[in-house]
């Protein structure tokens, strides 16, 4: 079998295909870009398949740290993280599920929402890798 990466998903109206044939001309960074793209696709789709009210989770996120434009101060980050880890937030998650495991899933999703709002990225965007590749090629590397 040839070296390749294939990600194909079809469920209802959702359909996506991400493929890359890997030969001696394909750089590792191009493989990383495809994997980041698959990761982004999957990450964005997971909440749709969970049995939780994600809108309620977004309301909790708004109470912790609403979406803002502009510079985020250090105090905002500290306060948001305190709220994120507080027992009060855990209690609010009870409004969505009483399952311990369910709350664990919701906490992970909530962490991602809040960190993103704070400007703290925890995943590599395929767009960032694409920009990196472009810059490297412009500079002759």
C-alpha positions as CSV (number, residue, x, y, z in Angstrom):
1,X,0.0,0.0,0.0
2,X,1.2,3.5,-0.9
3,X,1.9,6.0,1.9
4,X,-1.2,8.2,2.3
5,X,-3.6,9.8,4.7
6,X,-7.3,9.7,4.1
7,X,-10.0,11.0,6.2
8,X,-13.5,10.5,4.9
9,X,-16.7,11.2,6.8
10,X,-20.3,11.0,5.8
11,X,-23.2,11.2,8.2
12,X,-26.5,12.8,7.1
13,X,-25.7,16.1,5.4
14,X,-22.1,16.1,6.8
15,X,-19.6,15.0,4.3
16,X,-15.9,15.7,4.3
17,X,-12.8,14.3,2.5
18,X,-9.2,15.1,3.4
19,X,-6.6,13.2,1.5
20,X,-2.9,13.3,0.9
21,X,-0.7,10.9,-1.1
22,X,2.7,10.9,0.4
23,X,5.8,10.5,-1.8
24,X,9.3,11.8,-1.7
25,X,8.2,15.3,-2.7
26,X,5.8,15.7,0.2
27,X,7.3,17.5,3.2
28,X,6.5,16.6,6.7
29,X,5.1,20.1,7.4
30,X,2.5,19.3,4.6
31,X,1.5,16.2,6.5
32,X,1.2,18.2,9.7
33,X,-1.0,20.7,7.9
34,X,-3.4,18.0,6.8
35,X,-3.4,16.4,10.2
36,X,-4.2,19.8,11.8
37,X,-7.0,20.2,9.3
38,X,-8.5,16.8,10.2
39,X,-8.1,17.7,13.9
40,X,-9.9,21.0,13.4
41,X,-12.8,19.3,11.5
42,X,-13.2,16.6,14.1
43,X,-12.9,19.0,17.0
44,X,-15.6,21.3,15.6
45,X,-17.9,18.4,14.9
46,X,-17.7,16.5,18.2
47,X,-20.2,18.8,20.2
48,X,-22.9,18.2,17.6
49,X,-22.8,14.5,18.5
50,X,-22.8,14.9,22.2
51,X,-26.1,14.5,24.1
52,X,-25.7,17.9,25.8
53,X,-27.3,21.3,25.4
54,X,-24.2,23.1,24.0
55,X,-26.1,26.4,24.0
56,X,-26.4,26.2,27.8
57,X,-22.7,25.6,27.9
58,X,-22.1,28.7,25.9
59,X,-24.2,30.7,28.3
60,X,-22.0,29.4,31.2
61,X,-19.0,30.4,29.1
62,X,-20.5,33.9,28.7
63,X,-20.8,34.2,32.5
64,X,-17.2,33.2,33.0
65,X,-15.7,35.3,30.2
66,X,-17.8,36.9,27.4
67,X,-16.4,37.2,23.9
68,X,-14.3,40.4,23.7
69,X,-12.4,42.3,21.1
70,X,-9.2,44.0,21.9
71,X,-6.5,43.3,24.4
72,X,-7.1,40.9,27.2
73,X,-5.6,41.9,30.5
74,X,-3.7,39.6,32.8
75,X,-6.4,40.1,35.5
76,X,-9.0,39.0,33.0
77,X,-7.1,35.7,32.5
78,X,-6.7,35.1,36.2
79,X,-10.3,35.9,37.0
80,X,-11.6,33.7,34.1
81,X,-9.5,30.8,35.1
82,X,-10.6,31.1,38.7
83,X,-14.2,31.0,37.6
84,X,-13.6,28.2,35.2
85,X,-12.2,26.0,38.0
86,X,-14.7,27.0,40.7
87,X,-17.2,24.7,42.4
88,X,-19.9,27.2,41.2
89,X,-19.1,26.4,37.6
90,X,-19.2,22.7,38.3
91,X,-22.7,23.2,39.9
92,X,-23.9,25.1,36.8
93,X,-22.8,22.1,34.7
94,X,-25.4,20.1,36.7
95,X,-28.0,22.0,34.8
96,X,-26.8,20.3,31.7
97,X,-26.0,16.8,33.1
98,X,-25.7,15.1,36.5
99,X,-23.4,12.5,35.1
100,X,-19.8,12.7,36.5
101,X,-18.4,11.6,33.2
102,X,-20.7,14.0,31.3
103,X,-19.5,16.9,33.5
104,X,-15.9,15.9,32.7
105,X,-16.7,16.2,29.0
106,X,-18.4,19.5,29.4
107,X,-15.5,20.9,31.5
108,X,-13.1,20.0,28.7
109,X,-15.3,21.7,26.1
110,X,-15.7,24.7,28.5
111,X,-12.0,24.9,29.0
112,X,-11.5,25.1,25.3
113,X,-14.1,27.8,24.8
114,X,-12.7,30.0,27.6
115,X,-9.0,29.6,26.6
116,X,-9.9,30.5,23.0
117,X,-11.7,33.6,24.2
118,X,-8.7,34.5,26.3
119,X,-6.5,34.2,23.2
120,X,-4.8,31.1,24.4
121,X,-4.7,28.5,21.6
122,X,-4.3,24.9,22.5
123,X,-4.4,23.4,19.0
124,X,-2.5,24.2,15.8
125,X,-4.6,25.7,13.1
126,X,-4.0,24.5,9.6
127,X,-4.1,28.1,8.5
128,X,-1.2,28.9,10.8
129,X,0.8,26.0,9.3
130,X,-0.1,27.2,5.8
131,X,1.2,30.7,6.6
132,X,4.4,29.2,8.0
133,X,4.9,27.1,4.8
134,X,4.3,30.2,2.7
135,X,6.8,32.3,4.7
136,X,9.4,29.5,4.6
137,X,9.1,29.2,0.9
138,X,9.3,33.0,0.4
139,X,12.5,32.9,2.4
140,X,13.9,30.1,0.3
141,X,13.9,27.4,3.0
